[in-house]
Amino acid sequence: METRTERDSMGAIEVPKTALWGAQTERSRQNFKIGTEKMPQELLQALIIVKKMAAIANQQTGKLTRTKAEAIQKAADQLLTQKKWDAFPLVVWQTGSGTQTNMNANEVIAFLASRENLVIHPNDDVNLSQSSNDVFPTALHLAGTLKIERELLPAIHETIATLEELEDQNGQVIKIGRTHLQDATPITFAQEISGWRSALEHNETMLIHSLVELRQLAIGGTAVGTGLNASKAYEEAFIEALKKETGIHFISETNKFHALANRDAVVFVSGALKALAANCLKMANDIRWLASGPRSGLGEITLPANEPGSSIMPGKINPTQCEALSMVAVQVMGNDTAIGIAASQGNFELNVYLPMIALDLMQSIRLLTEALHSFNQKCLKGLIVNTERMNQLVDQSLMLVTALNPHIGYDKGAEIAKKAFNEGTTLKIAALALGYVTEAEYDQWVQPEKMIGEK
């Protein structure tokens, strides 16, 4: 492999000739051969945006010439447009502040921005007014905000819209409700669906609230929170430039010591993601229970037959989209645990678990976004309601006896239900045999369509 010689404060090192990075990136590439997990692309994209905004702010505050600032911005735009992610070879398992990845960005931008009559220095120019310690948390918050607002929230909204359509279609379909996996009183299928829909609406609200914290940025805190080598004017210019670039109202965290050392905003967001995962898992489980069978289970709904379900049993179809969403939910819950532990480990003026936090947060957002989209398109939109089966299960349910409670009391109702169950008869036959109601009274009082509450 052909190489070129690059230098940093530690001396010379050979770098692959075609590589866009420099000496510090190469040292990290050689020193941290741990795992295969690379820095998330969403984080890299956000980091490049941070470098672009910093160049704009440094020019506006007179610390960087227009020529250098524009060269840095052009290089950043080139990276964002051409998606040169192979220029960022470093793994997540590196220094906990993300310093090597910050320098990776500095070196690549400096390499692309430099030309024959213009030398851009990775530290003095690209990293001007910055430290890895404020840049990386800023990029983390930026990446999470962009990913949630532009991808996850739309995926949730689309799923809610599909559930609303299913509600409209099934307002008159009565089925048996279930508690403790046992028969309960009747509901409409629309009511059951509304529970799933409302859960996602609550999750949407939780995420929006959590973004209030995530939109607060550490930029300007530099190394330990004092803002050494940065200015208030730079900080303000950076925030204004970022608002213009993204269309999102970011603000500067008022206490930079908190912004560098604590990751509670990410914990808050991750908690909202975990809540979404919990509700997705519940919905997926409900749906695969309802679709169980098709002949030996509940069989109240039929799911789309997207692929063969078995390598040995011909014709078998499995609830694969439910299973995929369920696995994603469990992974997100695991990520939340890791993020919470990592966030608790800040020491003095810095948290040094940032790359791992970034990996897990981005994975949680990405997986939920893609799993919801897949579940919506490949499962919910093709769901078929088996009304005949629902009617059959309602008719044979023993819990319809609950409608008799106001008329004959709980104890007599229980006696009717037990007699029907033990003798394998209907509730009506058992009730008439015990003499607690007349046929006319039974028909008047036990009507499933009157047991579903207000429409």
C-alpha positions in Angstrom: 0.0 0.0 0.0 1.3 3.4 -1.0 1.6 5.9 1.8 2.3 9.6 2.5 3.9 11.1 5.6 1.7 13.2 7.8 2.8 15.0 11.0 1.2 16.1 14.2 2.5 17.2 17.7 3.7 13.7 18.3 5.8 13.5 15.1 5.6 11.8 11.7 3.4 8.8 10.8 2.6 7.1 7.5 -1.0 7.5 6.2 -2.5 5.7 3.2 -1.8 7.8 0.1 -5.4 8.2 -1.0 -6.8 8.8 2.5 -8.4 12.2 3.3 -7.5 12.0 7.0 -4.2 13.0 8.7 -1.9 11.9 11.5 -4.2 11.9 14.5 -6.9 9.9 12.7 -4.3 7.4 11.6 -2.9 7.0 15.2 -6.5 6.3 16.4 -7.1 3.9 13.5 -4.0 1.9 14.6 -4.5 2.2 18.4 -8.1 1.2 18.6 -8.7 -2.0 16.7 -11.7 -2.9 18.8 -14.9 -4.2 17.3 -16.5 -3.3 14.0 -18.9 -0.5 15.1 -18.0 2.7 13.3 -19.1 6.1 14.4 -22.8 6.5 13.3 -23.2 8.4 10.0 -25.9 10.7 11.6 -23.3 11.8 14.2 -20.7 12.4 11.5 -23.1 14.4 9.5 -23.9 16.5 12.5 -20.2 17.0 13.3 -19.6 18.3 9.8 -22.5 20.7 10.2 -20.9 21.9 13.5 -17.6 22.6 11.7 -19.4 24.5 9.0 -21.3 26.6 11.6 -18.1 27.2 13.5 -16.4 28.6 10.4 -19.3 31.0 9.8 -19.3 32.1 13.4 -15.5 32.5 13.5 -15.6 34.7 10.3 -18.4 36.8 11.7 -16.5 37.5 14.9 -13.3 38.3 13.0 -11.2 35.3 14.1 -11.1 33.6 10.7 -10.6 35.2 7.3 -13.4 35.1 4.7 -11.2 33.0 2.4 -10.5 30.4 5.0 -14.1 30.3 6.3 -15.5 29.8 2.8 -13.0 27.1 2.1 -14.0 25.2 5.2 -17.7 25.6 4.4 -17.2 24.4 0.9 -15.3 21.3 2.1 -18.0 20.6 4.7 -20.7 20.9 2.0 -18.7 18.6 -0.2 -18.6 15.9 2.5 -22.3 16.3 3.2 -23.3 16.2 -0.5 -21.0 13.4 -1.6 -21.4 11.4 1.7 -17.7 10.6 1.9 -18.2 8.4 5.0 -15.1 6.3 4.0 -13.1 9.3 5.1 -14.1 8.5 8.7 -12.7 5.0 9.5 -12.6 5.2 13.3 -14.5 2.8 15.6 -16.8 3.8 18.4 -14.5 2.2 21.0 -12.0 5.1 21.2 -11.4 7.9 23.6 -14.6 8.6 25.5 -14.8 12.3 24.6 -14.8 11.5 20.9 -11.6 13.5 20.4 -10.2 11.3 17.7 -13.4 11.6 15.6 -13.5 15.3 16.1 -9.9 15.4 14.8 -10.8 13.1 12.0 -13.4 15.7 10.9 -10.9 18.5 11.4 -8.2 16.7 9.3 -10.5 15.7 6.5 -12.1 19.2 6.2 -8.6 20.8 6.3 -7.3 18.4 3.6 -10.3 19.2 1.3 -10.2 22.9 2.0 -6.4 23.4 1.5 -5.1 24.2 -1.9 -1.8 25.4 -3.5 -2.0 28.9 -2.2 -4.1 28.2 0.9 -3.3 26.0 3.9 -6.0 25.2 6.3 -4.8 23.9 9.6 -7.0 21.2 11.3 -6.6 22.6 14.8 -5.9 26.3 14.3 -8.6 26.8 11.6 -11.2 24.0 11.5 -11.2 23.6 15.3 -11.0 27.3 16.0 -13.0 28.4 19.1 -13.8 24.7 19.8 -12.8 21.7 21.9 -13.8 18.1 21.4 -15.5 18.4 24.8 -18.1 20.9 23.5 -18.2 19.9 19.9 -19.0 16.3 20.3 -21.9 16.8 22.8 -23.2 19.5 20.4 -23.0 17.1 17.4 -24.7 14.4 19.5 -27.7 16.7 20.4 -27.9 17.9 16.8 -27.9 14.5 15.3 -30.5 13.2 17.7 -32.8 16.2 17.1 -32.5 16.0 13.3 -33.1 12.3 13.3 -36.2 12.4 15.5 -37.8 15.5 13.9 -37.1 14.5 10.3 -37.5 10.7 10.4 -39.0 9.2 13.6 -41.8 11.6 14.2 -43.1 11.3 10.6 -42.9 7.5 10.9 -45.0 7.6 14.1 -47.5 10.0 12.5 -47.9 7.7 9.4 -48.6 4.7 11.7 -51.1 6.7 13.6 -52.9 7.7 10.4 -53.1 4.0 9.4 -54.6 3.1 12.8 -57.1 5.9 12.4 -58.2 4.4 9.1 -58.6 1.0 10.8 -60.7 2.6 13.5 -63.0 4.2 11.0 -63.5 0.9 9.3 -64.2 -1.2 12.4 -66.4 1.0 14.5 -69.3 -1.4 14.3 -67.3 -4.6 14.7 -67.9 -6.1 18.2 -65.4 -8.5 19.6 -64.6 -9.9 23.0 -62.3 -7.8 25.3 -59.6 -9.6 27.3 -57.9 -9.0 30.6 -55.3 -11.3 32.1 -55.5 -13.2 28.7 -59.0 -14.3 29.8 -62.4 -13.4 28.3 -63.8 -10.0 29.5 -66.6 -7.9 28.4 -67.3 -6.8 24.7 -65.6 -3.9 23.0 -65.5 -2.8 19.4 -62.4 -3.6 17.4 -62.1 0.2 16.8 -61.9 0.7 20.5 -59.1 -1.8 20.8 -57.3 -0.1 17.9 -57.8 3.3 19.5 -55.7 2.1 22.5 -52.7 1.4 20.1 -53.3 4.7 18.3 -53.5 6.7 21.5 -50.4 5.1 22.9 -48.4 6.3 19.8 -49.9 9.8 20.2 -48.7 9.9 23.8 -45.2 8.8 22.6 -45.2 11.5 20.0 -45.9 14.1 22.7 -43.2 12.6 24.9 -40.6 12.8 22.2 -41.5 16.4 21.3 -41.2 17.4 25.0 -37.8 15.6 25.3 -36.5 17.6 22.3 -36.8 20.8 24.3 -33.8 19.5 26.3 -31.9 18.0 23.4 -32.0 21.3 21.5 -29.8 22.9 24.2 -26.2 22.8 23.0 -22.8 22.7 24.7 -21.1 24.8 22.0 -19.0 27.6 23.5 -18.0 25.6 26.6 -14.7 24.5 25.0 -12.6 22.3 27.2 -14.1 22.4 30.8 -17.1 24.7 30.5 -15.3 28.0 31.0 -15.3 28.9 27.3 -11.6 29.4 27.1 -10.5 30.5 23.6 -14.2 31.1 22.5 -16.3 34.2 22.9 -19.9 34.9 23.7 -20.2 36.6 20.3 -18.9 33.4 18.6 -21.4 31.3 20.6 -24.3 33.5 19.6 -23.3 33.6 15.9 -23.0 29.8 15.9 -26.5 29.3 17.2 -28.0 31.7 14.7 -26.1 30.1 11.8 -27.4 26.6 13.0 -31.0 27.8 13.2 -30.7 29.2 9.6 -29.0 25.9 8.4 -31.5 23.5 9.9 -34.7 25.5 10.5 -34.8 24.3 14.1 -34.7 26.5 17.1 -31.6 25.4 18.9 -30.4 27.3 22.0 -27.1 27.5 23.9 -27.1 25.7 27.2 -26.8 28.4 29.9 -24.5 26.3 32.2 -21.7 24.8 30.2 -20.3 22.8 33.1 -23.6 20.9 33.1 -23.6 20.7 29.3 -20.1 19.0 29.2 -20.3 16.7 32.2 -24.0 15.5 32.1 -25.9 13.6 29.5 -29.3 13.9 31.1 -31.0 15.3 28.0 -30.0 12.2 26.1 -31.3 10.0 29.0 -34.6 11.9 28.8 -34.8 11.3 25.1 -33.8 7.7 25.4 -36.5 7.3 28.0 -39.1 8.6 25.6 -37.7 6.1 23.0 -38.0 3.3 25.5 -41.6 4.3 26.2 -42.3 4.2 22.4 -40.6 0.8 22.3 -42.7 -0.5 25.1 -45.9 0.6 23.4 -44.8 -0.9 20.1 -44.0 -4.2 21.7 -47.4 -4.2 23.3 -49.2 -3.4 20.0 -47.1 -6.1 18.1 -47.9 -8.7 20.8 -51.6 -7.9 20.7 -51.7 -8.2 16.9 -49.9 -11.5 16.8 -52.1 -12.9 19.5 -55.2 -11.8 17.6 -53.8 -13.4 14.4 -52.8 -16.6 16.1 -53.9 -19.8 14.4 -55.2 -19.5 11.8 -57.4 -22.4 13.0 -56.0 -23.3 16.4 -55.6 -19.9 17.9 -57.7 -16.7 18.3 -57.9 -16.1 14.5 -59.7 -12.8 14.9 -57.5 -11.1 12.3 -55.4 -12.2 9.4 -52.0 -10.7 8.6 -50.5 -10.2 5.2 -48.6 -13.3 3.8 -45.3 -11.6 3.0 -43.1 -14.7 2.9 -43.2 -18.4 3.7 -43.1 -19.0 7.4 -41.4 -22.4 7.6 -38.7 -24.3 6.0 -40.5 -27.6 6.8 -44.2 -26.8 7.1 -45.8 -25.9 3.8 -48.3 -23.0 3.8 -47.3 -21.8 7.2 -47.3 -18.0 7.6 -45.8 -16.2 10.6 -46.3 -12.7 12.1 -42.8 -11.7 11.0 -43.4 -7.9 11.1 -44.6 -8.2 14.6 -41.5 -10.2 15.5 -39.2 -7.7 13.9 -40.8 -4.8 15.7 -40.6 -6.7 19.0 -36.9 -7.4 18.6 -36.3 -3.7 17.8 -38.2 -2.8 21.0 -36.1 -5.0 23.1 -32.9 -3.7 21.6 -34.0 -0.1 22.3 -34.8 -1.0 25.9 -31.2 -2.4 26.2 -29.8 0.7 24.6 -31.7 2.8 27.1 -30.1 0.9 30.0 -26.6 1.4 28.5 -27.2 5.1 27.9 -28.4 5.6 31.5 -25.4 3.9 33.0 -23.0 5.8 30.7 -24.6 9.1 31.5 -24.2 8.5 35.3 -20.4 8.1 34.8 -19.4 11.7 34.2 -16.3 12.7 36.3 -15.8 16.3 37.3 -16.0 18.4 34.1 -16.6 15.8 31.4 -18.5 12.6 30.5 -16.3 10.2 28.6 -18.8 7.7 27.3 -19.9 9.9 24.4 -19.2 7.6 21.4 -21.1 4.7 22.9 -24.0 7.0 23.9 -24.0 8.3 20.3 -24.0 4.7 18.9 -26.9 3.5 21.0 -29.0 6.7 20.7 -28.7 6.7 16.9 -29.4 3.0 16.7 -32.5 3.3 18.8 -33.9 6.2 16.7 -33.0 4.5 13.4 -34.4 1.1 14.4 -37.7 2.5 15.6 -38.1 4.7 12.5 -37.4 1.8 10.1 -39.4 -0.8 12.1 -42.4 1.4 12.4 -42.3 2.1 8.7 -42.0 -1.6 7.8 -44.7 -2.6 10.3 -47.1 0.1 9.0 -46.6 -0.8 5.3 -46.2 -4.6 5.6 -48.6 -5.4 8.4 -51.1 -2.8 9.4 -52.1 -1.7 5.9 -52.8 -5.3 4.9 -54.6 -6.4 8.1 -57.9 -8.3 7.5 -60.6 -8.5 10.1 -62.3 -11.8 10.5 -65.7 -10.6 11.8 -67.3 -14.0 11.7 -64.7 -15.4 14.1 -65.1 -12.3 16.3 -68.9 -12.8 16.5 -68.4 -16.5 17.3 -66.2 -15.7 20.3 -68.5 -13.0 21.6 -71.5 -15.3 21.4 -69.8 -18.0 23.4 -68.2 -15.7 26.0 -69.1 -16.3 29.6 -68.4 -12.8 30.6 -71.5 -11.4 29.0 -73.0 -12.4 32.3 -71.6 -9.1 33.6 -74.6 -7.4 32.0 -76.9 -9.2 34.5 -75.0 -7.9 37.6 -77.3 -4.8 38.1 -80.4 -7.0 37.9 -79.6 -10.2 39.8 -76.3 -9.4 41.6 -72.7 -10.7 41.3 -73.2 -14.0 43.1 -76.1 -15.2 41.0 -74.2 -14.1 37.9 -71.1 -16.1 38.9 -73.3 -19.1 39.5 -74.7 -18.8 36.0 -71.3 -18.5 34.4 -69.9 -21.5 36.3 -72.9 -23.7 35.4 -72.6 -22.7 31.7 -68.9 -23.5 31.8 -69.1 -26.8 33.7 -72.0 -28.1 31.5 -70.8 -26.7 28.2 -73.9 -24.8 27.6 -74.7 -21.2 26.8 -75.2 -18.5 29.4 -78.8 -18.1 28.4 -79.5 -21.8 28.9 -77.8 -21.8 32.3 -79.6 -18.6 33.4 -83.0 -19.9 32.4 -82.3 -23.3 34.1 -81.5 -21.6 37.3 -84.6 -19.5 37.0 -82.9 -16.2 37.8 -84.2 -14.5 34.6 -86.9 -14.9 32.1 -86.0 -15.3 28.4 -87.3 -11.9 27.7 -85.3 -10.4 30.5 -82.1 -12.1 29.3 -82.6 -11.0 25.7 -83.2 -7.4 26.9 -80.3 -7.2 29.3 -77.6 -9.2 27.6 -76.9 -7.3 24.3 -73.2 -7.0 23.4 -73.8 -3.9 21.4 -75.1 -2.1 24.5 -72.0 -3.2 26.6 -69.4 -1.2 24.7 -69.9 2.2 26.2 -70.4 5.5 24.5 -69.7 5.5 20.8 
